[in-house]
Amino acid sequence: MQYKIESIGAQFSNKGIAALEKRLDEKAEEGYKFHSVFHVSQPGCLGMGQGTTTYLAVYVKE
């Protein structure tokens, strides 16, 4: 089994949702199936400054 993980961002407009659908279609063409999505937080530079929040999509190829 092979996994692929990619950042899909944290905010979605209608245009962003269409772009996500296209990414899912592209991964499917590569033989990957969507597995799950999870939320991660990253601290700011050197632990200072504004941190970011994003979502990661997990794909699997058997």
PDB file with SEQRES, HELIX, SHEET and CRYST1 records, atoms N, CA, C and O in Angstrom:
SEQRES   1 A   62  MET GLN TYR LYS ILE GLU SER ILE GLY ALA GLN PHE SER          
SEQRES   2 A   62  ASN LYS GLY ILE ALA ALA LEU GLU LYS ARG LEU ASP GLU          
SEQRES   3 A   62  LYS ALA GLU GLU GLY TYR LYS PHE HIS SER VAL PHE HIS          
SEQRES   4 A   62  VAL SER GLN PRO GLY CYS LEU GLY MET GLY GLN GLY THR          
SEQRES   5 A   62  THR THR TYR LEU ALA VAL TYR VAL LYS GLU                      
HELIX    1 AA1 ASN A   14  GLU A   29  1                                  16    
HELIX    2 AA2 CYS A   45  GLY A   47  5                                   3    
SHEET    1 AA1 3 GLN A   2  GLY A   9  0                                        
SHEET    2 AA1 3 THR A  52  LYS A  61 -1                                        
SHEET    3 AA1 3 LYS A  33  GLN A  42 -1                                        
CRYST1    1.000    1.000    1.000  90.00  90.00  90.00 P 1           1          
ATOM      1  N   MET A   1       0.841  -1.166   0.000  1.00  0.00           N  
ATOM      2  CA  MET A   1       0.000   0.000   0.000  1.00  0.00           C  
ATOM      3  C   MET A   1       0.892   1.237   0.000  1.00  0.00           C  
ATOM      4  O   MET A   1       1.931   1.269   0.660  1.00  0.00           O  
ATOM      5  N   GLN A   2       0.479   2.236  -0.736  1.00  0.00           N  
ATOM      6  CA  GLN A   2       1.255   3.468  -0.864  1.00  0.00           C  
ATOM      7  C   GLN A   2       0.361   4.651  -0.496  1.00  0.00           C  
ATOM      8  O   GLN A   2      -0.800   4.697  -0.902  1.00  0.00           O  
ATOM      9  N   TYR A   3       0.891   5.601   0.264  1.00  0.00           N  
ATOM     10  CA  TYR A   3       0.128   6.774   0.694  1.00  0.00           C  
ATOM     11  C   TYR A   3       0.698   8.038   0.068  1.00  0.00           C  
ATOM     12  O   TYR A   3       1.886   8.121  -0.242  1.00  0.00           O  
ATOM     13  N   LYS A   4      -0.175   9.015  -0.108  1.00  0.00           N  
ATOM     14  CA  LYS A   4       0.234  10.348  -0.560  1.00  0.00           C  
ATOM     15  C   LYS A   4      -0.539  11.336   0.299  1.00  0.00           C  
ATOM     16  O   LYS A   4      -1.745  11.182   0.490  1.00  0.00           O  
ATOM     17  N   ILE A   5       0.148  12.356   0.820  1.00  0.00           N  
ATOM     18  CA  ILE A   5      -0.480  13.369   1.660  1.00  0.00           C  
ATOM     19  C   ILE A   5      -0.192  14.732   1.054  1.00  0.00           C  
ATOM     20  O   ILE A   5       0.938  15.015   0.657  1.00  0.00           O  
ATOM     21  N   GLU A   6      -1.224  15.585   0.984  1.00  0.00           N  
ATOM     22  CA  GLU A   6      -1.027  16.933   0.460  1.00  0.00           C  
ATOM     23  C   GLU A   6      -1.892  17.929   1.209  1.00  0.00           C  
ATOM     24  O   GLU A   6      -2.980  17.603   1.685  1.00  0.00           O  
ATOM     25  N   SER A   7      -1.391  19.134   1.300  1.00  0.00           N  
ATOM     26  CA  SER A   7      -2.122  20.218   1.928  1.00  0.00           C  
ATOM     27  C   SER A   7      -3.233  20.673   0.989  1.00  0.00           C  
ATOM     28  O   SER A   7      -3.005  20.878  -0.203  1.00  0.00           O  
ATOM     29  N   ILE A   8      -4.443  20.830   1.537  1.00  0.00           N  
ATOM     30  CA  ILE A   8      -5.560  21.294   0.716  1.00  0.00           C  
ATOM     31  C   ILE A   8      -6.105  22.634   1.204  1.00  0.00           C  
ATOM     32  O   ILE A   8      -7.149  23.086   0.733  1.00  0.00           O  
ATOM     33  N   GLY A   9      -5.409  23.271   2.142  1.00  0.00           N  
ATOM     34  CA  GLY A   9      -5.805  24.580   2.618  1.00  0.00           C  
ATOM     35  C   GLY A   9      -6.833  24.520   3.731  1.00  0.00           C  
ATOM     36  O   GLY A   9      -7.181  23.439   4.207  1.00  0.00           O  
ATOM     37  N   ALA A  10      -7.317  25.681   4.143  1.00  0.00           N  
ATOM     38  CA  ALA A  10      -8.255  25.749   5.258  1.00  0.00           C  
ATOM     39  C   ALA A  10      -9.512  26.544   4.923  1.00  0.00           C  
ATOM     40  O   ALA A  10     -10.481  26.507   5.683  1.00  0.00           O  
ATOM     41  N   GLN A  11      -9.516  27.256   3.813  1.00  0.00           N  
ATOM     42  CA  GLN A  11     -10.680  28.051   3.437  1.00  0.00           C  
ATOM     43  C   GLN A  11     -11.097  27.655   2.034  1.00  0.00           C  
ATOM     44  O   GLN A  11     -10.267  27.502   1.138  1.00  0.00           O  
ATOM     45  N   PHE A  12     -12.399  27.493   1.863  1.00  0.00           N  
ATOM     46  CA  PHE A  12     -12.894  27.045   0.561  1.00  0.00           C  
ATOM     47  C   PHE A  12     -14.032  27.918   0.075  1.00  0.00           C  
ATOM     48  O   PHE A  12     -15.062  28.039   0.738  1.00  0.00           O  
ATOM     49  N   SER A  13     -13.844  28.519  -1.073  1.00  0.00           N  
ATOM     50  CA  SER A  13     -14.908  29.234  -1.769  1.00  0.00           C  
ATOM     51  C   SER A  13     -15.527  28.225  -2.743  1.00  0.00           C  
ATOM     52  O   SER A  13     -15.071  27.085  -2.822  1.00  0.00           O  
ATOM     53  N   ASN A  14     -16.540  28.630  -3.466  1.00  0.00           N  
ATOM     54  CA  ASN A  14     -17.121  27.741  -4.481  1.00  0.00           C  
ATOM     55  C   ASN A  14     -16.061  27.353  -5.513  1.00  0.00           C  
ATOM     56  O   ASN A  14     -16.012  26.212  -5.973  1.00  0.00           O  
ATOM     57  N   LYS A  15     -15.217  28.318  -5.867  1.00  0.00           N  
ATOM     58  CA  LYS A  15     -14.135  28.062  -6.819  1.00  0.00           C  
ATOM     59  C   LYS A  15     -13.123  27.084  -6.205  1.00  0.00           C  
ATOM     60  O   LYS A  15     -12.602  26.215  -6.904  1.00  0.00           O  
ATOM     61  N   GLY A  16     -12.845  27.223  -4.907  1.00  0.00           N  
ATOM     62  CA  GLY A  16     -11.922  26.325  -4.222  1.00  0.00           C  
ATOM     63  C   GLY A  16     -12.442  24.902  -4.151  1.00  0.00           C  
ATOM     64  O   GLY A  16     -11.673  23.946  -4.255  1.00  0.00           O  
ATOM     65  N   ILE A  17     -13.740  24.761  -3.974  1.00  0.00           N  
ATOM     66  CA  ILE A  17     -14.341  23.426  -3.933  1.00  0.00           C  
ATOM     67  C   ILE A  17     -14.213  22.760  -5.298  1.00  0.00           C  
ATOM     68  O   ILE A  17     -13.904  21.571  -5.378  1.00  0.00           O  
ATOM     69  N   ALA A  18     -14.445  23.503  -6.362  1.00  0.00           N  
ATOM     70  CA  ALA A  18     -14.293  22.957  -7.719  1.00  0.00           C  
ATOM     71  C   ALA A  18     -12.840  22.532  -7.959  1.00  0.00           C  
ATOM     72  O   ALA A  18     -12.588  21.502  -8.584  1.00  0.00           O  
ATOM     73  N   ALA A  19     -11.888  23.326  -7.461  1.00  0.00           N  
ATOM     74  CA  ALA A  19     -10.470  22.979  -7.614  1.00  0.00           C  
ATOM     75  C   ALA A  19     -10.142  21.707  -6.838  1.00  0.00           C  
ATOM     76  O   ALA A  19      -9.357  20.882  -7.304  1.00  0.00           O  
ATOM     77  N   LEU A  20     -10.741  21.543  -5.652  1.00  0.00           N  
ATOM     78  CA  LEU A  20     -10.521  20.333  -4.871  1.00  0.00           C  
ATOM     79  C   LEU A  20     -11.083  19.112  -5.590  1.00  0.00           C  
ATOM     80  O   LEU A  20     -10.451  18.055  -5.599  1.00  0.00           O  
ATOM     81  N   GLU A  21     -12.256  19.245  -6.191  1.00  0.00           N  
ATOM     82  CA  GLU A  21     -12.826  18.144  -6.970  1.00  0.00           C  
ATOM     83  C   GLU A  21     -11.876  17.738  -8.086  1.00  0.00           C  
ATOM     84  O   GLU A  21     -11.670  16.550  -8.335  1.00  0.00           O  
ATOM     85  N   LYS A  22     -11.296  18.731  -8.759  1.00  0.00           N  
ATOM     86  CA  LYS A  22     -10.354  18.443  -9.840  1.00  0.00           C  
ATOM     87  C   LYS A  22      -9.132  17.696  -9.307  1.00  0.00           C  
ATOM     88  O   LYS A  22      -8.666  16.753  -9.948  1.00  0.00           O  
ATOM     89  N   ARG A  23      -8.598  18.100  -8.137  1.00  0.00           N  
ATOM     90  CA  ARG A  23      -7.445  17.412  -7.533  1.00  0.00           C  
ATOM     91  C   ARG A  23      -7.784  15.969  -7.202  1.00  0.00           C  
ATOM     92  O   ARG A  23      -6.979  15.067  -7.433  1.00  0.00           O  
ATOM     93  N   LEU A  24      -8.992  15.749  -6.653  1.00  0.00           N  
ATOM     94  CA  LEU A  24      -9.411  14.388  -6.333  1.00  0.00           C  
ATOM     95  C   LEU A  24      -9.512  13.540  -7.602  1.00  0.00           C  
ATOM     96  O   LEU A  24      -9.106  12.378  -7.612  1.00  0.00           O  
ATOM     97  N   ASP A  25     -10.055  14.128  -8.673  1.00  0.00           N  
ATOM     98  CA  ASP A  25     -10.135  13.420  -9.956  1.00  0.00           C  
ATOM     99  C   ASP A  25      -8.743  13.074 -10.482  1.00  0.00           C  
ATOM    100  O   ASP A  25      -8.524  11.970 -10.980  1.00  0.00           O  
ATOM    101  N   GLU A  26      -7.805  14.013 -10.373  1.00  0.00           N  
ATOM    102  CA  GLU A  26      -6.441  13.777 -10.845  1.00  0.00           C  
ATOM    103  C   GLU A  26      -5.775  12.647 -10.057  1.00  0.00           C  
ATOM    104  O   GLU A  26      -5.104  11.793 -10.635  1.00  0.00           O  
ATOM    105  N   LYS A  27      -5.963  12.648  -8.740  1.00  0.00           N  
ATOM    106  CA  LYS A  27      -5.377  11.577  -7.912  1.00  0.00           C  
ATOM    107  C   LYS A  27      -5.990  10.231  -8.281  1.00  0.00           C  
ATOM    108  O   LYS A  27      -5.291   9.219  -8.311  1.00  0.00           O  
ATOM    109  N   ALA A  28      -7.291  10.213  -8.563  1.00  0.00           N  
ATOM    110  CA  ALA A  28      -7.957   8.968  -8.963  1.00  0.00           C  
ATOM    111  C   ALA A  28      -7.371   8.444 -10.278  1.00  0.00           C  
ATOM    112  O   ALA A  28      -7.195   7.238 -10.444  1.00  0.00           O  
ATOM    113  N   GLU A  29      -7.072   9.352 -11.208  1.00  0.00           N  
ATOM    114  CA  GLU A  29      -6.460   8.952 -12.477  1.00  0.00           C  
ATOM    115  C   GLU A  29      -5.074   8.360 -12.269  1.00  0.00           C  
ATOM    116  O   GLU A  29      -4.624   7.535 -13.063  1.00  0.00           O  
ATOM    117  N   GLU A  30      -4.390   8.781 -11.192  1.00  0.00           N  
ATOM    118  CA  GLU A  30      -3.068   8.240 -10.856  1.00  0.00           C  
ATOM    119  C   GLU A  30      -3.174   6.924 -10.083  1.00  0.00           C  
ATOM    120  O   GLU A  30      -2.158   6.316  -9.748  1.00  0.00           O  
ATOM    121  N   GLY A  31      -4.407   6.486  -9.799  1.00  0.00           N  
ATOM    122  CA  GLY A  31      -4.611   5.231  -9.094  1.00  0.00           C  
ATOM    123  C   GLY A  31      -4.789   5.373  -7.592  1.00  0.00           C  
ATOM    124  O   GLY A  31      -4.845   4.368  -6.883  1.00  0.00           O  
ATOM    125  N   TYR A  32      -4.880   6.609  -7.088  1.00  0.00           N  
ATOM    126  CA  TYR A  32      -5.067   6.841  -5.658  1.00  0.00           C  
ATOM    127  C   TYR A  32      -6.545   7.001  -5.330  1.00  0.00           C  
ATOM    128  O   TYR A  32      -7.305   7.576  -6.109  1.00  0.00           O  
ATOM    129  N   LYS A  33      -6.940   6.492  -4.179  1.00  0.00           N  
ATOM    130  CA  LYS A  33      -8.282   6.685  -3.651  1.00  0.00           C  
ATOM    131  C   LYS A  33      -8.181   7.622  -2.456  1.00  0.00           C  
ATOM    132  O   LYS A  33      -7.236   7.552  -1.670  1.00  0.00           O  
ATOM    133  N   PHE A  34      -9.177   8.503  -2.334  1.00  0.00           N  
ATOM    134  CA  PHE A  34      -9.216   9.396  -1.181  1.00  0.00           C  
ATOM    135  C   PHE A  34      -9.433   8.551   0.067  1.00  0.00           C  
ATOM    136  O   PHE A  34     -10.312   7.690   0.095  1.00  0.00           O  
ATOM    137  N   HIS A  35      -8.632   8.798   1.096  1.00  0.00           N  
ATOM    138  CA  HIS A  35      -8.730   8.031   2.336  1.00  0.00           C  
ATOM    139  C   HIS A  35      -9.337   8.864   3.459  1.00  0.00           C  
ATOM    140  O   HIS A  35     -10.330   8.462   4.065  1.00  0.00           O  
ATOM    141  N   SER A  36      -8.742  10.028   3.740  1.00  0.00           N  
ATOM    142  CA  SER A  36      -9.233  10.852   4.848  1.00  0.00           C  
ATOM    143  C   SER A  36      -8.650  12.255   4.759  1.00  0.00           C  
ATOM    144  O   SER A  36      -7.816  12.553   3.905  1.00  0.00           O  
ATOM    145  N   VAL A  37      -9.116  13.104   5.666  1.00  0.00           N  
ATOM    146  CA  VAL A  37      -8.579  14.460   5.769  1.00  0.00           C  
ATOM    147  C   VAL A  37      -8.438  14.774   7.249  1.00  0.00           C  
ATOM    148  O   VAL A  37      -9.266  14.359   8.060  1.00  0.00           O  
ATOM    149  N   PHE A  38      -7.386  15.510   7.600  1.00  0.00           N  
ATOM    150  CA  PHE A  38      -7.230  15.910   8.992  1.00  0.00           C  
ATOM    151  C   PHE A  38      -6.661  17.310   9.090  1.00  0.00           C  
ATOM    152  O   PHE A  38      -6.048  17.826   8.156  1.00  0.00           O  
ATOM    153  N   HIS A  39      -6.881  17.905  10.239  1.00  0.00           N  
ATOM    154  CA  HIS A  39      -6.559  19.294  10.531  1.00  0.00           C  
ATOM    155  C   HIS A  39      -5.223  19.356  11.255  1.00  0.00           C  
ATOM    156  O   HIS A  39      -4.993  18.592  12.192  1.00  0.00           O  
ATOM    157  N   VAL A  40      -4.345  20.248  10.839  1.00  0.00           N  
ATOM    158  CA  VAL A  40      -3.064  20.431  11.525  1.00  0.00           C  
ATOM    159  C   VAL A  40      -2.819  21.918  11.759  1.00  0.00           C  
ATOM    160  O   VAL A  40      -3.278  22.770  10.998  1.00  0.00           O  
ATOM    161  N   SER A  41      -2.089  22.205  12.822  1.00  0.00           N  
ATOM    162  CA  SER A  41      -1.671  23.574  13.130  1.00  0.00           C  
ATOM    163  C   SER A  41      -0.161  23.615  13.106  1.00  0.00           C  
ATOM    164  O   SER A  41       0.505  22.723  13.631  1.00  0.00           O  
ATOM    165  N   GLN A  42       0.376  24.653  12.497  1.00  0.00           N  
ATOM    166  CA  GLN A  42       1.816  24.827  12.437  1.00  0.00           C  
ATOM    167  C   GLN A  42       2.168  26.120  13.161  1.00  0.00           C  
ATOM    168  O   GLN A  42       1.549  27.152  12.901  1.00  0.00           O  
ATOM    169  N   PRO A  43       3.151  26.090  14.067  1.00  0.00           N  
ATOM    170  CA  PRO A  43       3.525  27.305  14.790  1.00  0.00           C  
ATOM    171  C   PRO A  43       4.191  28.310  13.848  1.00  0.00           C  
ATOM    172  O   PRO A  43       4.643  27.963  12.757  1.00  0.00           O  
ATOM    173  N   GLY A  44       4.237  29.539  14.293  1.00  0.00           N  
ATOM    174  CA  GLY A  44       4.932  30.567  13.536  1.00  0.00           C  
ATOM    175  C   GLY A  44       6.432  30.314  13.527  1.00  0.00           C  
ATOM    176  O   GLY A  44       6.909  29.406  14.207  1.00  0.00           O  
ATOM    177  N   CYS A  45       7.164  31.086  12.782  1.00  0.00           N  
ATOM    178  CA  CYS A  45       8.613  30.963  12.658  1.00  0.00           C  
ATOM    179  C   CYS A  45       9.280  31.074  14.035  1.00  0.00           C  
ATOM    180  O   CYS A  45       9.035  32.033  14.767  1.00  0.00           O  
ATOM    181  N   LEU A  46      10.098  30.121  14.379  1.00  0.00           N  
ATOM    182  CA  LEU A  46      10.816  30.075  15.652  1.00  0.00           C  
ATOM    183  C   LEU A  46       9.876  30.133  16.857  1.00  0.00           C  
ATOM    184  O   LEU A  46      10.250  30.613  17.927  1.00  0.00           O  
ATOM    185  N   GLY A  47       8.654  29.637  16.666  1.00  0.00           N  
ATOM    186  CA  GLY A  47       7.680  29.647  17.754  1.00  0.00           C  
ATOM    187  C   GLY A  47       7.070  31.010  18.002  1.00  0.00           C  
ATOM    188  O   GLY A  47       6.267  31.173  18.920  1.00  0.00           O  
ATOM    189  N   MET A  48       7.442  31.993  17.194  1.00  0.00           N  
ATOM    190  CA  MET A  48       6.910  33.351  17.330  1.00  0.00           C  
ATOM    191  C   MET A  48       6.043  33.655  16.118  1.00  0.00           C  
ATOM    192  O   MET A  48       6.097  32.951  15.110  1.00  0.00           O  
ATOM    193  N   GLY A  49       5.276  34.668  16.220  1.00  0.00           N  
ATOM    194  CA  GLY A  49       4.472  35.083  15.079  1.00  0.00           C  
ATOM    195  C   GLY A  49       3.210  34.252  14.935  1.00  0.00           C  
ATOM    196  O   GLY A  49       2.908  33.382  15.752  1.00  0.00           O  
ATOM    197  N   GLN A  50       2.505  34.545  13.895  1.00  0.00           N  
ATOM    198  CA  GLN A  50       1.213  33.923  13.636  1.00  0.00           C  
ATOM    199  C   GLN A  50       1.376  32.497  13.120  1.00  0.00           C  
ATOM    200  O   GLN A  50       2.081  32.266  12.137  1.00  0.00           O  
ATOM    201  N   GLY A  51       0.734  31.553  13.772  1.00  0.00           N  
ATOM    202  CA  GLY A  51       0.722  30.176  13.304  1.00  0.00           C  
ATOM    203  C   GLY A  51      -0.311  30.019  12.199  1.00  0.00           C  
ATOM    204  O   GLY A  51      -1.122  30.915  11.966  1.00  0.00           O  
ATOM    205  N   THR A  52      -0.281  28.896  11.532  1.00  0.00           N  
ATOM    206  CA  THR A  52      -1.248  28.634  10.465  1.00  0.00           C  
ATOM    207  C   THR A  52      -1.985  27.330  10.739  1.00  0.00           C  
ATOM    208  O   THR A  52      -1.488  26.434  11.421  1.00  0.00           O  
ATOM    209  N   THR A  53      -3.171  27.262  10.188  1.00  0.00           N  
ATOM    210  CA  THR A  53      -3.992  26.065  10.276  1.00  0.00           C  
ATOM    211  C   THR A  53      -4.308  25.630   8.861  1.00  0.00           C  
ATOM    212  O   THR A  53      -4.629  26.462   8.013  1.00  0.00           O  
ATOM    213  N   THR A  54      -4.222  24.344   8.595  1.00  0.00           N  
ATOM    214  CA  THR A  54      -4.546  23.823   7.274  1.00  0.00           C  
ATOM    215  C   THR A  54      -5.121  22.420   7.413  1.00  0.00           C  
ATOM    216  O   THR A  54      -5.150  21.853   8.506  1.00  0.00           O  
ATOM    217  N   TYR A  55      -5.567  21.878   6.317  1.00  0.00           N  
ATOM    218  CA  TYR A  55      -6.074  20.518   6.265  1.00  0.00           C  
ATOM    219  C   TYR A  55      -5.187  19.720   5.323  1.00  0.00           C  
ATOM    220  O   TYR A  55      -4.738  20.221   4.293  1.00  0.00           O  
ATOM    221  N   LEU A  56      -4.945  18.474   5.694  1.00  0.00           N  
ATOM    222  CA  LEU A  56      -4.168  17.569   4.864  1.00  0.00           C  
ATOM    223  C   LEU A  56      -5.073  16.455   4.357  1.00  0.00           C  
ATOM    224  O   LEU A  56      -5.825  15.858   5.127  1.00  0.00           O  
ATOM    225  N   ALA A  57      -4.998  16.181   3.075  1.00  0.00           N  
ATOM    226  CA  ALA A  57      -5.764  15.080   2.482  1.00  0.00           C  
ATOM    227  C   ALA A  57      -4.836  13.875   2.362  1.00  0.00           C  
ATOM    228  O   ALA A  57      -3.667  14.010   2.002  1.00  0.00           O  
ATOM    229  N   VAL A  58      -5.369  12.709   2.666  1.00  0.00           N  
ATOM    230  CA  VAL A  58      -4.608  11.467   2.580  1.00  0.00           C  
ATOM    231  C   VAL A  58      -5.224  10.616   1.472  1.00  0.00           C  
ATOM    232  O   VAL A  58      -6.434  10.391   1.440  1.00  0.00           O  
ATOM    233  N   TYR A  59      -4.377  10.153   0.575  1.00  0.00           N  
ATOM    234  CA  TYR A  59      -4.771   9.260  -0.506  1.00  0.00           C  
ATOM    235  C   TYR A  59      -4.035   7.957  -0.352  1.00  0.00           C  
ATOM    236  O   TYR A  59      -2.936   7.925   0.201  1.00  0.00           O  
ATOM    237  N   VAL A  60      -4.625   6.874  -0.835  1.00  0.00           N  
ATOM    238  CA  VAL A  60      -3.995   5.563  -0.737  1.00  0.00           C  
ATOM    239  C   VAL A  60      -4.073   4.856  -2.091  1.00  0.00           C  
ATOM    240  O   VAL A  60      -5.069   4.954  -2.809  1.00  0.00           O  
ATOM    241  N   LYS A  61      -3.004   4.149  -2.414  1.00  0.00           N  
ATOM    242  CA  LYS A  61      -2.949   3.318  -3.621  1.00  0.00           C  
ATOM    243  C   LYS A  61      -2.601   1.906  -3.174  1.00  0.00           C  
ATOM    244  O   LYS A  61      -1.592   1.693  -2.502  1.00  0.00           O  
ATOM    245  N   GLU A  62      -3.428   0.951  -3.545  1.00  0.00           N  
ATOM    246  CA  GLU A  62      -3.181  -0.433  -3.140  1.00  0.00           C  
ATOM    247  C   GLU A  62      -2.434  -1.192  -4.206  1.00  0.00           C  
ATOM    248  O   GLU A  62      -2.141  -2.375  -4.030  1.00  0.00           O  
TER     249      GLU A  62                                                      
END                                                                             
